[in-house]
Amino acid sequence: MLVTSWDALVKEFPYLRENADRPEVAALRDYVRSGGILKVENDGGKLRVTYPTKEIVDQRIAQLRKQRTYYAKELSRLEGIDRDLAPVRLAFDPLYIRHSMKMLADRRYRDAFNRLGFTWKHFLDKRTRKIIEQFLDNPEYRKRVLDALDNSPIYKSRAFGSISESARSTRKDVVNKRMELLRKKIRDLDAQITRLALLKRWM
């Protein structure tokens, strides 16, 4: 018989309701409640699932595991964006090293750079790295930035670096939301894989 609902299944096999706390019974219930279709037989009063077959279930599990691997890799990549190992990376960053040397040797540069409001975190951001590199190497660009700080109403009200930090914070919020979504997808896939593996016990 074909079964598309839990009520129909327990009507045919009442003992399932009495054993509803068993993981393999819960797997049957969740499978049909999630839209799955079962073909079952009464084998001496006991339930036996004839569709889907073990081969079909194994193929589906393989597909779900492939999806899980993809999501897990993406999650790992996002988790690495703002790890606390960043200061260690900067110790070997050519731009940061050149900047640090100039901060020690050139007082005018040091005073000018401090006005930007940048921190070491800005060296890890692709957009602000370009600003820092030009600020470091191009005195004319440095003069234009300082003039903007003095004359622009935007920069008079807050530090140049705080504007970049605000953009960084927004990006971090987006990354965090994406990570939470990926974690949910991984949890859902794990539940599906477990359910299908338990379903095989009825075959």
Buried (B, 14 or more C-beta within 10 A) or exposed (E): EEBEEBEBBBEEBEEBBEEEEEEBBBBBBBBBEEEBEBEBEEEEEEBEBEEBEEEEBBEBBEEBEEBBEEBBEBBEEBEEEBEEEBEEEBEEBEBBEBBBEBBEEEEEBEEBBEBBBBEEBBBBBEEBBEBBBBBBEEEEBBEEBBEEBEEEEEBEEEBBBBBBBEEBEEBEEEBEEEBEEBEEBBEBBEBBBBBBBBBBEBE
